[in-house]
Amino acid sequence: MRYTGITKGRFNRWLSKKSNGGKKPGNKTAGNKAGGKNKPSVGARQPQQMLQRRWALLVGATSQGQWPNYQVIQQNLGQPNQQKQNVTMNTKAILNSKDKGAVNPAARSIPAVSPCIRWDYFGTPKGQESIQLYFFNGSLAGFHWVKNTKKNQGNKTG
């Protein structure tokens, strides 16, 4: 699998534009003014919002043809909640899934990529929703959004 050449600097510049919406620090928007009513507590929203932010960063980078290595991913998404070794990435299951996902173009013609390392980022404390990232030889090979991981049989450890 070929590493596409995204550097930490390029990814960080792209990340800073996306995460701040192009606004300068300190600018107030309607979403962060005090006094909002009927909103869930910050603690209740935080894991799901973090999962959505991580998803947006992954989709944004890969849709531009940038498939970063594990170091760049960890630097920008943080530590995964769970890691598994010797996992097989079922390429067809990710590409044909009703859930969202993407596979590195270099791996799309391969039905199963192995051995991979899988990182799971959970959006809820019990892991009912998560993003699973697959790394092959240190580079991102694919990722997908998983709902209710206990029923997911598309990718198995081996």
C-alpha positions in Angstrom: 0.0 0.0 0.0 1.4 3.4 -0.9 1.6 6.3 1.5 0.1 9.4 -0.2 2.5 11.9 1.2 0.5 14.1 3.6 2.8 15.8 6.0 2.1 16.7 9.6 2.4 20.4 8.6 -0.1 20.2 5.8 -2.6 18.2 7.8 -2.3 20.6 10.8 -2.9 23.6 8.5 -5.9 21.9 7.0 -7.1 20.9 10.5 -6.8 24.4 11.9 -8.9 25.8 9.0 -11.6 23.1 9.5 -11.8 23.0 13.3 -12.1 26.8 13.6 -14.4 27.2 10.6 -12.0 29.8 9.2 -12.7 32.2 12.0 -10.1 34.0 14.1 -9.8 32.9 17.7 -12.1 34.8 20.0 -14.9 35.5 17.4 -18.3 34.7 18.9 -20.9 32.9 17.0 -24.5 32.1 17.9 -23.5 28.6 18.9 -21.2 29.6 21.7 -23.0 32.6 23.3 -24.0 32.1 26.9 -27.6 31.8 28.0 -28.8 29.0 25.7 -31.8 27.0 27.1 -32.9 23.4 26.8 -29.4 22.2 25.7 -28.0 18.9 27.1 -25.1 19.3 29.5 -21.6 19.6 28.0 -20.6 16.2 29.5 -23.5 14.4 27.8 -22.8 15.9 24.3 -19.0 15.7 24.4 -18.2 12.1 23.3 -20.7 12.2 20.4 -19.5 15.6 19.3 -15.9 14.4 19.5 -16.7 11.4 17.4 -18.4 13.6 14.8 -15.4 15.9 14.7 -13.0 13.0 14.3 -15.2 11.7 11.5 -15.2 15.0 9.7 -11.4 15.2 9.9 -11.0 11.7 8.5 -13.5 12.3 5.6 -12.1 15.7 4.8 -8.5 14.4 4.6 -9.2 11.2 2.6 -11.7 12.9 0.2 -8.7 15.0 -0.8 -6.7 11.9 -1.5 -4.7 12.2 1.7 -4.3 8.9 3.7 -2.1 9.8 6.6 0.0 7.4 8.7 -0.8 6.4 12.3 1.4 9.2 13.8 -0.5 11.9 12.1 -3.9 10.4 12.9 -3.0 10.0 16.6 -1.6 13.5 16.8 -4.8 15.0 15.4 -7.5 12.6 16.7 -6.0 11.6 20.0 -5.5 8.2 21.6 -8.0 5.6 20.5 -10.3 4.1 23.1 -9.3 0.6 22.0 -6.6 -1.1 19.8 -6.6 -4.6 18.4 -3.7 -6.4 16.7 -3.8 -8.9 13.8 -7.2 -7.8 12.4 -8.4 -8.5 8.9 -10.1 -5.5 7.2 -12.9 -6.8 5.0 -12.8 -4.3 2.2 -16.0 -5.3 0.6 -17.9 -5.1 3.8 -16.8 -1.5 4.3 -17.5 -0.5 0.8 -20.9 -2.2 0.6 -22.0 -1.3 4.1 -25.1 0.9 4.8 -23.0 2.7 7.3 -20.4 5.2 6.2 -16.9 4.2 5.4 -13.9 4.6 3.0 -11.1 2.4 1.8 -7.7 3.5 0.6 -7.7 3.4 -3.3 -4.6 1.1 -3.1 -6.6 -1.5 -1.2 -10.0 -1.3 -2.9 -9.3 -4.3 -5.2 -8.1 -6.5 -2.4 -11.1 -8.3 -0.7 -9.3 -8.6 2.7 -6.3 -6.7 4.0 -4.3 -8.4 6.7 -2.7 -8.1 9.2 -4.0 -4.8 10.2 -4.1 -2.9 13.5 -7.6 -1.5 14.3 -8.2 1.6 16.4 -11.6 2.2 17.8 -12.8 5.7 18.8 -16.1 5.5 20.8 -18.9 8.0 20.7 -20.7 6.7 23.7 -19.4 5.3 27.0 -20.6 1.7 26.1 -19.3 1.9 22.5 -22.7 1.6 20.8 -21.3 4.0 18.1 -17.7 4.1 17.1 -15.2 4.8 14.3 -13.0 1.9 13.4 -9.7 2.7 11.6 -7.5 0.1 10.0 -3.8 0.5 9.6 -1.6 -1.6 7.3 2.2 -1.1 7.6 1.6 2.1 9.5 -0.7 3.8 6.9 -4.4 4.2 7.1 -6.0 1.5 4.9 -9.7 2.2 5.7 -12.2 3.3 8.2 -15.9 3.1 8.9 -18.7 4.3 11.2 -20.0 1.4 13.3 -23.3 1.3 15.2 -23.8 -1.3 17.9 -20.3 -2.9 17.5 -21.5 -6.2 19.1 -23.5 -7.1 16.0 -20.9 -6.0 13.5 -19.5 -9.1 11.9 -17.9 -7.5 8.8 -14.3 -7.3 10.2 -13.0 -9.9 12.6 -9.8 -10.3 14.6 -7.8 -13.3 13.6 
